[in-house]
Amino acid sequence: MKKWLIAAIGTSFLVSACLPSFQQEDEIIQETNPEEAESQTVIIPNFQISDEYYKTLLPFETSPSRGMVVNNVHTQYDIAELENGLMRIAQGEYPPDNYFFREGKYLNSELITSWLEREYTEEQLQEYEMEPEENIGLNPIDNGGGSREERARNSPIYLAHILEHNYLTKSAEDESKVRLGGVVIGLALNSVYYYRNDNDPFGPTFEEPIAQEKIEEEGKKIAAEVIQRIRAMSQSEDSSEDMTELTDIPITVALFKQEPRSSVVPGNFFAYATAAGGSNTLEDWNNVNENHVLFPSSEANERYREDETYFLNFKQDVESYFPNFNSVIGRGFYQGDQMSILNIEIPVQFYGKAEIIGFTQYVAGRMIDIFPTYYNIEVSITSVNGPEALIIKEPDDTEPFVHIYDQ
């Protein structure tokens, strides 16, 4: 059966037919403070999109640091990849068939903001009228010595954001209860430090690239300090009841390098390590070999020439369809040397639904003819009116799934 869907079906039918049934969800008990036997009733949804996605317990708990990532991370591409990549790392430690996802609840926005600050000298503490216990910034001291350019090279802002995810699992003693099973923390690190001259705060922005070796060195140093602080907070007499849960829970810290502000591809995680329950030390670091590549680009031509050739042939055929066509852009996600998925964006000028349908059929045909069968491809066709069509071809598919949006 051909996998084509023309979206001319009534909205009520789509809603009733596509949404999963939630009539047989399981009610379980979530232990919020095992030592004091505190608990609350939560619901496990009976629908899971795929084995790669975690179920989320209901009612959904929002993070006390919710929304900070939008202000701290440069691009929408990096924001999405920081979340998605952190979940991929979590899957190696906390399998989705045994664990449930919850947004981070232990590091609130006030704490994260204070950790993202610079460390201050004694003179700076006096100038800012701060107490020594408030001097908890994880970024290096800027002591004001030398030119702004020299200081940017010697003490840039490394840490841009901290993202926390929690993973819960059913209790081994009682499967009707769930408890915290692990915490995963992503540290978003800058690959470029942006700054202005001290005497011209509204002037032009300058940038100083940060070498990968330095990003890794400083990231691991910050990660070690984060683990020390979290364990100390969980064992402190002044800590909240929630924080005491983290005393004996394994904590994974992953390092993410975000791309420059002008980038049209996201950054990537490059390393992670785990501190076992009760431990203050991150064990052996694991390298993450992931990369996002723009097509066409010099990097694609140098490192993935065969994939670049396939893409350029597809691009040439597609751009010949319309005489005033804009362009075709591809973004490949690589795990190791193997492309995991190729996302292609095709912006068009809208001239009518019939023309969109004809163009979409042509694109789908060229996609099948040009790319190898093992490719995983998603093509998005858009216009100024928004999305017009979506084409998906999974590995070994002989025919793609095609959806024409009914606007």
N, C-alpha and C positions, 0 to 999 in steps of 0.2 A: 504494500500500500504506500502510495506517495505521501511523504511527510510535508504537506503544504497546508497552511492555515491562513485563510483570508478572513481578517477580523471584521466580519459584517454580522456577527451574532449579537443578539440582545445582551445588554449588560447584566440583567438579572440572571440569565442562563449561565453566563460566564462565572458570576459570583457563586451561584449555587453548585455549579459543576466542578469548579477548580479548587475551592477551598476545602481543606480536610475537615473531617468530622471530629469534633472534640467531645463526643458523648461518652467515650469510654476511657477518659483520662484517669490516671491513677493518682489518688491522694496519698501523700506520704508526710512524714514528720521531718522537718529540718531542725537539727540541733544547733542552736545559736550560741549556747554556752554550756558544753557538756558537764563542766565541773559543778554548775549550779542547776543542771537539768532543765535549762530553759529551752523551749522549742516552739515552733510554729508550723501550722499545716501548709504545705505547698502542693502544687499539682505538676505531674509530669505529662507534657503533651504526648498524645499517641501518634503524632506524625513527625517524621524526620525526612528532610529533603533527600539526603544521601548519607552514606557511612562517613563521609568526610566532614559533616557538620555536627556540631554539638546540639543537643536539646537544651532548651532554656527553661528553668523552672518558673512556674506562675504562682503568685503574681510577680511580674518582672521588677527587679530591684535596680534602680538607677544608681550609678556611681556618684559618690560625693565630689568627684573631680570631673564630672561630666561636662563636656563642651570645651575644656581647656585645650584639647588637641588642635582645634581650629585656629586658635591664636598662636600656638607655639610651633606648629609644623608648617613648612613653606607652602606646599602645593596640595591640591586635592588628590593628586596621584600618590604622594607620600602618606597622606592621612589614611587613604584606603589600604595601602600596602602595609603600613605599620600595624593596623588591625589584623588584616588577613595573614600576614607573615607571622605575627605572634601566635595566631591560632595554629598555623602549620607546625611551628616549633612545639607548641603544647601537645599536639597529637602524638609526638614521639615519646613524651613523658606521661601523658594522661589520655589514653585512647578514648575516642568519642563513644564507643559502645559501653564503656564503664564509668564515664564521667559526664557531668552536666556543667554547662557554662553559666557563670554569673559575672557581671561587671565588677571591677575591683571596688571593695568597700572599705579598705583599711587605710589607704593613702588619700587624704582629702585635698581639696584644691589649695587650702592655706598652707599645708605642709609641703606639697609639691612646689608651689610658688617659692617658698623659702629655700628649698633645696636647689632650685634653678638659679638662684642668685650667685654672685661671686662671694668668695671668702673675703673678709675685710681685715685690714691691719688695725692695730689698736687705735691709731690716729683716726682712721676712717670711722671706727665705731663711735668715737667721741664726736666726730663731726656730724654723723647721722643720728646721734643720741640713741644708740642701740646698746642693749646689754650683751655681755659676752655670750650668754646662752642663746642669743638670737643669731649668732654668727655661725650659721649652719649651711651656707651656700656651698655647692659642690663644684662650682666653676672657679678657676684660679684667680688669685689676687691680681688686681691691676694697681700697682703701687705708684703709677703716674710718672715713672722715670723714663726718659728718652722721648722720642717723637711718637705720635699716635700710630704711625706705621710700624715702628719698632715694637711698640706694645702690642699691636694687633698680631704681629708675627710671634711674639714671645708668650703672650697670655690671651689667646682668643677665647671666646665662649665655646666650649665643647658640647656641653649638655643642653639640648633644646627642649626636651620633654620627657616625662616619665609616664608610661602607660601600664596599668595594672589589670590583670585578668585573674579571676578565681575559678577553680574547678572543684566541684563537689562530687562525692561518690556515695553509694549506698553503704551503710554500716555492715561490717562483716558479721556482727552479732545479731543484727536485726535489719532485714532488708526493707522494712517499712520506714526506715529512717535514713536520712542522708546527712553527711557531715562534710566539712571542708577537707579536701584531699590534697590540694596543691595550689600554689600561687605562681603565676608567671608575670614577670615584669620586663617591659621593653624600655630600653634607654635609647631615645632618638638623639643621634650625634650629628653635629654640623660637619659638612665637608667644605663649607665656605663660611668665613666669618665676615659679617657685614658691619661697617662702622662709619661714623661721621667724625670730622675733626672737632676737637673739644671747643674751639672758638667759633664754630659755625654749626650749631646743632640742627639747623634747618637747611644746611647745604647739601651737596651731592653725597650719595652713599658710595663708599669704597668697599672693596672686597679683598680678602686675603684667603687663598686656598689653603686647606689643611691636608697634609699628606696622610695617606691611608695608614702608614705605620704609626703616626702620631695619634690618629683617631682611635686605633686599636689599643695603643698603650694607655691613653687617658681613659678610654671607655672601660677597660678592665680594672683600672684603678678606682674609678667611680663605682663600678659594680661591687667591688669588694667592700667599699665604704657603705653602700646602700644595704648590703646584707648585715653588716655589723650594726647599723642603726636600727633596722627592723627587729633584729633579735633583741637588742637592748630595750627597745620600746615595748616589746611583748613581755619582757621580764621585769619591767619597772613597776614599782609600787603605785606610781601615778598613772599607769597606762589604763586605757579603757577596757571594759570587759571584752569588746571585740578584738582588741589587739592581743589579748592573752591567747587567743586561738592560734596565733602564729608561732608559738614557742616550739612546737614539735612538728611543724608542717614543712615539707620540702618546698624550697623556693628556687625557681629557675629565673635567671637573668639573661636576657638576650640583647645584643648590641645591633642597632640599626643605623646605617649611614644614610642620611637624607641628602637628596640631590640639591643643586643650586636652585634658586627661585625661578630661573628661566627654563628649567628642564621640563620636557614634555613626557618623560618617563619617570617612574618612581625610583627611589633608592631601594636598598635591600638589606636584610639581616646578614651578618657575616660571621657571627660567633655567639655561642651561648654556653652556660655552665649552670650546674645545680648545686645548691647547698642542701644536704640531707636534713631531715627533721632534727631539730635541736642543734645543728651545726652552724657555726659562724663563718665557715669557710666554703667558698665555691670550689668544687672539685675540678677535674681536668676540663679545659675548654674544648668545645667541639666547633669545628669550622662549618659554616653554612655556605655551600657553593650554589648561590642563586644570583641571577642577573636579569635585568630588564633592558632590552635592546630596541632602539628605534630603527624602523625600516622606512626608506633607505637612509643609511648613514655610513660614515667611514668605519665605525666600529663593526657594524654588520658586515661590511665588505671585507674587513681584515680578519674577523674571527669566525664568521658564519657565512662564508661566501656562497655555498650551495643554497642555503635558505634565502640569501639576498637575491640570487639569480631567479629563483622561483617567484619571489615577490615582485621583482622588476618586470618579469614577463606578464604577471597578472595585472600589475599597475598599468602597463602599456596597453594591454587589451581593453581594460576597463575605461581608461581615459580616452580611448578612440571612439567610445560610444556616443559621447556628447561633444560637439565641436568647441563649446565654451566651458568644458569641465574644469573644476578647480584642482583637486589633487586627491591622492590616496595615501593614507598614512597607516603604517603598521607598528604594533608594539608586541615584541616577542618576549615571553617569559621563559627563561632557561633554568633548569635544575641540572647542575653539572654541565655537560656539553649537549644535552638533549633538550630541544624545545618542548615545553610543557603545553603551551597554548599560544596561538597567534591571534591577536585582536586587531581587526582592520576597521578603520573609519573611512567612510566615503561620504563627503558632503556634496549635495547636489542642489541645483536650483529647481524649485518645484513648478511643474507645468501641468499637473493634473494626475489623478489617481491612475488612469490607464497607462500613462507614461512611466510612473513609478513601478507598476506591476511588470511592465515589459522590461524595464531596466533591471529590476530585481531578478527576474528569470535569467537574463543574460549573465549577470554577475554570478549567480548560483552555478550556472553551467560552466563558466570559465574557471570557477573555483575548483570544481570537480575535475576538470580536464587538466589543469596546470599543476596543482599541488599533489604530492604523494598521498596515498590513501591513509598513511599513518599519522598525518597531520591532524591536530585538534585546532579548529579555526572558528572564530566568531566574527561575523561581518555586520557592522552597524551602518545603515544608510540613513542619513539625516538631511534635513533642509532647515530653512529659517523657521519653519512651522514646528520643528521638533523631530522626533524619531519617525521615520517613514517605513523602514523594514529592518528585520533582523534575520540573519542566515547563520545557522549553526551546523557545523559538520564535525562529528566526533570521529576518533580514529576508526578506520575500516568501514565507515559508512559509505555506501554507494550512492545514496541520495541524501541531500541535506534537509534539515528542518527549516522551513521558511515561514515567517510571520509578517504579514502586511498590516500595519497599524491603521485602524479605521478612525480617522480624525474628523 
